[in-house]
Amino acid sequence: MMATTHALFGMALGAVALVVAPEYAAVAIAAGGVGGLFPDLDLAGDHRRDLHFPVYYSLLAVGALALAVLAPTAATVAAAAFLASAALHSAGDALGGGLELRPWEATSEEAVYDHFNGRWLRPRRLIRYDGAPEDLLAAAAFAVPGALYPDPLQQAVLALLGTSVVYALLRKRLVDVGERLADRLPAGLAALATED
């Protein structure tokens, strides 16, 4: 899934606070969005392994949610929303495609690394690849609760949704453009870009 889909989902998850703890809704929505984005910061490293922890984030989220229920503060609610969103992002990547450059070709059997069990979870391909039409549909659905968010969170939802639309329209072409740019890199830089 697109990072924007994960962020919008995290914001929608945080929006539960609008019902159960409205005084903490803004911080929960913001923390949920950041938690939804956070695992994808490993794009520069070993993607879906370095910062994707489906089991560990889940365990931490359960503890953080319990703490937020027992002692609700802006910090405990934010931590719970962040960790729950990061956990669902990490686990949710197994619903999408694999890690290949062209995930619509469905050649990889590695979706997200499960550190707890020491193995890769296989892709389920319910959302075939990041930027697929069904991914954009999910992003749009997760953006709907944004109508209830206070500003500037409403504006963030619109920006994330706009980014999702542009990315979905360009997704397959971006791979070709990236390959052409990589072919033009000096040999030393190209070697650095392809190192594992």
C-alpha positions as CSV (number, residue, x, y, z in Angstrom):
1,M,0.0,0.0,0.0
2,M,1.0,3.6,-0.5
3,A,2.5,5.4,2.5
4,T,-0.4,7.9,2.2
5,T,-2.9,5.1,2.5
6,H,-1.2,4.0,5.7
7,A,-1.2,7.6,7.0
8,L,-4.8,8.1,6.2
9,F,-5.7,4.8,7.9
10,G,-3.7,5.8,11.0
11,M,-5.5,9.1,11.1
12,A,-8.9,7.4,10.8
13,L,-7.8,5.0,13.6
14,G,-6.8,8.0,15.8
15,A,-10.2,9.5,15.0
16,V,-11.8,7.0,17.4
17,A,-10.8,9.5,20.1
18,L,-13.4,11.9,18.7
19,V,-15.9,9.5,20.3
20,V,-14.1,8.2,23.4
21,A,-11.8,11.1,24.3
22,P,-12.6,14.2,22.2
23,E,-10.2,16.3,24.2
24,Y,-7.3,14.2,22.8
25,A,-8.7,13.7,19.3
26,A,-6.3,16.1,17.6
27,V,-3.2,14.5,19.1
28,A,-4.6,11.0,18.5
29,I,-5.3,11.7,14.8
30,A,-1.9,13.3,14.2
31,A,-0.1,10.6,16.1
32,G,-2.0,7.9,14.1
33,G,-1.0,9.6,10.9
34,V,2.6,9.7,11.9
35,G,2.5,6.1,13.1
36,G,1.0,5.1,9.8
37,L,3.9,6.7,7.9
38,F,6.7,5.7,10.3
39,P,7.5,2.2,9.1
40,D,8.0,3.3,5.6
41,L,11.0,5.5,6.7
42,D,12.9,2.3,6.0
43,L,12.6,2.8,2.3
44,A,16.2,4.0,2.3
45,G,17.4,0.8,4.0
46,D,16.0,-2.7,4.0
47,H,12.4,-1.9,3.2
48,R,9.7,-3.7,5.1
49,R,12.3,-5.1,7.4
50,D,14.2,-2.3,9.2
51,L,11.2,-0.5,10.6
52,H,8.3,-2.9,10.0
53,F,7.6,-4.9,13.2
54,P,4.1,-6.5,12.9
55,V,4.4,-8.5,16.2
56,Y,6.5,-6.1,18.3
57,Y,4.5,-3.0,17.5
58,S,1.3,-4.9,18.2
59,L,2.5,-6.0,21.6
60,L,3.7,-2.4,22.4
61,A,0.3,-1.0,21.2
62,V,-1.7,-3.3,23.5
63,G,0.3,-2.0,26.5
64,A,0.1,1.6,25.3
65,L,-3.7,1.3,24.7
66,A,-4.1,-0.1,28.2
67,L,-2.1,2.8,29.7
68,A,-4.1,5.3,27.7
69,V,-7.3,3.9,29.0
70,L,-6.0,3.8,32.6
71,A,-4.2,7.2,32.6
72,P,-5.4,9.2,29.6
73,T,-3.1,12.1,28.8
74,A,-2.0,13.6,25.5
75,A,1.2,11.6,25.7
76,T,-0.4,8.2,26.5
77,V,-3.1,8.7,23.8
78,A,-0.5,9.8,21.2
79,A,1.7,6.8,22.0
80,A,-1.2,4.4,21.7
81,A,-2.4,5.8,18.4
82,F,1.2,5.9,17.0
83,L,2.0,2.3,18.0
84,A,-1.4,0.9,16.9
85,S,-1.1,2.6,13.6
86,A,2.5,1.4,13.1
87,A,1.4,-2.1,14.0
88,L,-1.4,-2.1,11.5
89,H,0.8,-0.7,8.8
90,S,3.4,-3.4,9.4
91,A,0.9,-6.2,9.4
92,G,-1.2,-4.6,6.6
93,D,1.7,-4.7,4.2
94,A,1.2,-8.5,4.0
95,L,-2.2,-7.8,2.4
96,G,-0.5,-6.1,-0.5
97,G,2.1,-7.0,-3.1
98,G,5.7,-8.1,-2.7
99,L,8.9,-6.1,-2.7
100,E,9.8,-6.4,-6.4
101,L,10.4,-3.3,-8.5
102,R,7.3,-4.1,-10.5
103,P,4.9,-5.6,-7.9
104,W,2.1,-5.9,-10.5
105,E,4.1,-8.7,-12.0
106,A,3.7,-10.6,-8.7
107,T,7.2,-12.3,-8.7
108,S,8.2,-11.8,-5.0
109,E,7.0,-13.9,-2.1
110,E,8.3,-11.4,0.4
111,A,5.8,-8.9,1.7
112,V,7.0,-7.9,5.2
113,Y,9.5,-9.4,7.6
114,D,8.3,-10.9,10.9
115,H,11.2,-10.5,13.3
116,F,9.4,-12.4,16.0
117,N,9.2,-15.6,13.9
118,G,12.3,-14.9,11.9
119,R,10.7,-15.1,8.4
120,W,9.1,-13.2,5.6
121,L,5.3,-13.1,5.4
122,R,4.1,-13.7,2.0
123,P,2.1,-11.1,0.0
124,R,-1.7,-11.7,-0.1
125,R,-2.1,-9.3,-2.9
126,L,-5.6,-8.1,-1.9
127,I,-4.2,-4.7,-2.9
128,R,-2.0,-5.8,-5.8
129,Y,0.6,-3.1,-5.4
130,D,1.1,0.3,-4.0
131,G,-0.7,2.8,-6.2
132,A,-3.1,0.2,-7.6
133,P,-6.7,1.4,-8.2
134,E,-7.8,-0.6,-5.1
135,D,-5.1,1.2,-3.1
136,L,-6.4,4.6,-4.2
137,L,-9.9,3.5,-3.3
138,A,-8.8,2.5,0.2
139,A,-7.0,5.8,0.6
140,A,-10.2,7.7,-0.4
141,A,-12.2,5.6,2.0
142,F,-9.8,6.3,4.9
143,A,-9.9,10.0,4.0
144,V,-13.7,10.3,4.6
145,P,-13.5,10.7,8.4
146,G,-11.2,13.7,7.7
147,A,-14.3,15.8,7.2
148,L,-14.6,15.6,11.0
149,Y,-11.0,16.6,11.9
150,P,-10.1,20.0,13.0
151,D,-7.8,22.1,10.9
152,P,-4.9,21.7,10.0
153,L,-5.6,18.0,10.1
154,Q,-8.3,18.4,7.4
155,Q,-5.8,20.0,5.2
156,A,-3.3,17.2,5.8
157,V,-6.0,14.7,4.7
158,L,-6.6,16.6,1.5
159,A,-2.8,16.8,0.8
160,L,-2.4,13.1,1.5
161,L,-5.3,12.2,-0.8
162,G,-4.1,14.5,-3.5
163,T,-0.6,12.9,-3.3
164,S,-2.3,9.5,-3.5
165,V,-4.1,10.4,-6.7
166,V,-1.0,11.7,-8.4
167,Y,1.1,8.7,-7.3
168,A,-1.6,6.2,-8.4
169,L,-1.8,7.9,-11.9
170,L,2.0,7.8,-12.3
171,R,2.9,4.6,-10.4
172,K,3.9,2.4,-13.3
173,R,5.7,5.1,-15.2
174,L,7.8,6.0,-12.2
175,V,9.6,2.7,-12.4
176,D,10.6,3.4,-16.0
177,V,11.7,6.9,-15.2
178,G,13.7,5.6,-12.2
179,E,15.4,3.0,-14.4
180,R,16.3,5.6,-17.0
181,L,17.7,7.9,-14.4
182,A,19.7,5.1,-12.8
183,D,21.2,4.2,-16.2
184,R,22.6,7.8,-16.4
185,L,24.2,7.8,-13.0
186,P,28.0,7.7,-12.9
187,A,29.3,4.2,-12.3
188,G,30.3,4.9,-8.6
189,L,26.9,6.2,-7.7
190,A,25.1,3.5,-9.6
191,A,27.0,0.9,-7.6
192,L,26.0,2.6,-4.3
193,A,22.3,2.8,-5.4
194,T,22.2,-1.0,-6.1
195,E,24.1,-2.2,-3.0
196,D,22.1,-4.4,-0.6
